[in-house]
């Protein structure tokens, strides 16, 4: 592992994951999970979904946990 100067470290690496409740899974394509988060329908890459998530297949209603970077990219939270 290479030690980077503080000015080169991605701030998002230290951010807490984002948790969304009341998420409805619409479709699992094998690559992404299409789901409704509040009033938005988004396609979340399956490889970026974090442990603790309870929505996995069509019809599931529950919790989605993703890194802050993913939540920003999907416009689920304000971008920095």
C-alpha positions, -999 to +999 in steps of 0.1 A: +000+000+000+013+034-009+009+063+016-005+093-002-001+129+011-032+140+028-040+164+000-042+135-024-065+112-003-101+110-016-122+124+012-151+101+003-130+071+014-136+080+050-173+089+046-199+067+063-221+046+041-255+060+032-286+041+044-320+045+028-351+031+044-385+023+027-367+013-005-387-008-030-368-032-052-382-032-087-359-055-107-326-073-102-309-076-137-279-094-124-258-063-129-279-036-112-308-034-087-334-011-100-352+004-070-374+032-059-358+054-033-383+081-021-395+096-054-366+084-076-360+052-095-323+044-097-301+015-109-277+006-082-247-016-093-249-048-074-212-048-066-216-015-047-244-026-024-231-030+011-239-055+038-270-048+059-290-041+027-323-060+029-337-054-006-324-078-032-351-089-056-383-075-071-410-068-045-386-065-016-392-035+007-366-024+031-331-009+036-305-001+009-269+007+020-244+021-004-211+041-002-216+079-002-199+081-036-226+058-051-254+078-034-239+110-049-236+095-084-272+084-083-282+119-070-297+105-039-277+130-018-263+164-026-229+162-045-199+178-029 
